[in-house]
């Protein structure tokens, strides 16, 4: 899974298609992400000590991971991502459009380093 918390993603399908937002949470078991400002629903709540006024709360709900694409920090486009190993043996995510490194996946390994 190439999407992490605090990444910027673009929604590719659904009512919020084309919307960009920051990832708030990732659930690896269900394959869903919560994106800031996307897939908002109204939740009706009763009056309580926590919420003394009651009413309707607006909150983000999870969307399927296949419906979002990572936004590249270098080219600014919503692109597919891949992973590759660098010469020092570290594994990084990269943009398949501009081939720029996006972020590190694993630290350098001596056994995977190119000689």
C-alpha positions in Angstrom: 0.0 0.0 0.0 1.7 3.2 -1.2 -0.5 5.7 0.6 0.3 6.9 4.1 -1.1 9.3 6.7 -0.4 13.0 5.8 0.0 12.3 2.0 -2.0 14.4 -0.4 -4.4 12.4 -2.6 -6.9 13.1 -5.3 -10.2 11.3 -5.5 -10.7 9.6 -8.8 -14.3 8.4 -8.6 -17.6 9.1 -6.8 -19.3 12.3 -5.7 -16.1 14.0 -4.7 -14.2 13.1 -7.9 -11.3 15.5 -8.6 -11.1 16.7 -4.9 -7.7 16.8 -3.3 -7.2 16.3 0.4 -4.8 15.1 3.1 -5.0 11.5 4.4 -6.1 11.4 8.0 -6.2 7.6 8.6 -5.4 4.4 6.7 -7.0 1.1 7.5 -4.8 -1.7 6.0 -7.2 -4.5 6.9 -10.2 -3.1 5.0 -8.3 -1.2 2.3 -9.9 2.2 3.1 -8.6 5.7 3.8 -10.2 8.7 5.5 -9.5 11.9 3.5 -9.9 15.4 4.9 -13.0 17.1 3.5 -14.1 14.1 1.4 -17.1 11.8 1.7 -18.7 13.9 4.5 -21.9 12.7 6.1 -24.2 14.2 8.7 -24.5 12.3 12.0 -27.5 13.2 14.2 -26.5 13.3 17.9 -28.6 13.6 21.0 -27.9 16.2 23.7 -25.3 14.9 26.2 -22.6 16.3 28.5 -20.0 15.9 25.7 -22.3 17.6 23.1 -24.7 19.9 25.2 -26.5 21.3 22.2 -27.0 18.2 20.1 -27.9 18.5 16.4 -26.0 17.3 13.3 -22.3 16.7 13.2 -20.5 16.6 9.9 -17.7 13.9 9.7 -15.6 12.2 7.1 -16.2 8.6 6.3 -13.7 6.1 4.8 -13.4 5.6 1.0 -11.9 2.7 -0.9 -8.2 2.9 -1.5 -8.6 2.1 -5.2 -10.6 5.4 -5.6 -7.7 7.7 -4.6 -4.4 8.5 -6.3 -1.3 9.9 -4.6 -0.4 13.5 -5.7 3.3 13.7 -6.6 5.2 16.4 -4.8 7.5 17.1 -7.7 5.1 17.4 -10.7 1.9 18.1 -8.8 -0.1 15.5 -10.8 -2.2 12.6 -9.4 -0.1 9.7 -10.6 0.3 6.0 -10.1 3.2 5.1 -7.8 5.7 2.3 -7.7 8.5 1.2 -5.5 12.2 0.7 -6.2 15.5 0.1 -4.5 18.2 2.8 -4.5 22.0 2.1 -4.7 22.3 2.2 -0.9 19.7 -0.5 -0.5 16.8 1.7 0.7 13.3 1.2 -0.8 11.4 4.3 -1.9 8.1 5.3 -3.5 8.3 7.0 -6.9 6.0 8.8 -9.3 5.5 6.8 -12.5 4.9 10.1 -14.5 8.0 12.1 -13.6 10.0 9.3 -12.0 10.7 11.4 -8.9 11.2 9.9 -5.5 8.2 10.6 -3.2 9.2 9.0 0.1 11.2 6.3 1.8 9.5 2.9 2.5 12.3 1.1 4.3 15.8 2.1 5.5 19.0 1.1 3.8 20.0 -2.6 3.9 23.5 -3.7 3.3 22.3 -7.0 1.7 20.3 -5.1 -0.9 22.9 -2.5 -1.7 24.3 -2.5 -5.3 28.1 -3.1 -5.4 
